[in-house]
């Protein structure tokens, strides 16, 4: 969505830069944002531009803004207000012209209440808010996205897949997609590789999609599962489906690696190899 906004704007010919705030170590993120001068810290053997300089004249997409360390949020706020940056270890102030788009998988009000997101930064960023519905809220997009991914991976992997069979389409429609479009893309890539040609069938879909691809039934009275428990089960399932690869599990769930580690600590998840969600 951020890239689409950039491409449709007068800035389309200028840089489009992405920074995942949850994927950068807290000790390095200030340098990633604002750049640094040579000798500013151990290992800074040469001067380096930050993402604000790189995106000058264009668009900067700050993903997972809720993961930005609290002590850096006032500095980001000042840059947004003054449109000026100063490299780490530098004395020179530089003007920048950047459109900033920020995204978070957290509810901003909850993050502010928990002290994780400064209110003044949120209100400065919240000029024009766009809520992106989850994939399970827009099931009508699944066939369109799936066909697009089939075409993409046919070209990329030299395959001849014609489309998706009716039963496989039903399974994709019934699945809950906790990892949203990223997860759908991964599933279609796997299916294209396995199928090679013809139509994608049930046998080409991963077990977790088939396992949960059952018509949703209303829960019996008094049997609603608490959100905390559901989230824990989704994390366990993602870890199991990725053979405990935390980076892939985070991508599958549509969250940053740092957020996943926080949730593992929150739910006390450690030895999960024997876990099986049924």
Secondary structure, DSSP 8 states (H G I E B T S, - for coil): -HHHHHHTSTTTTS-EEEEETTSS-TTTHHHHHH-B-TTSSTT--S-B--HHHHTTTSEEEEETGGGS-HHHHHHHHHHHHH-EEE-BT---EEE---EEEE--SS-HHHHHHTTSS-HHHHHHHTTS------GGG-TTHHHHHHHHHHHHHHHHHT-EEEEE-HHHHHHHHHS--TTHHHHHHHHHHHHHHHH-EEEE-GGGS-HHHHHH-S------TT----HHHHHHHHHHHHHHHTTT-HHHHHHHHTS-HHHHHHHHHHHT----TT----
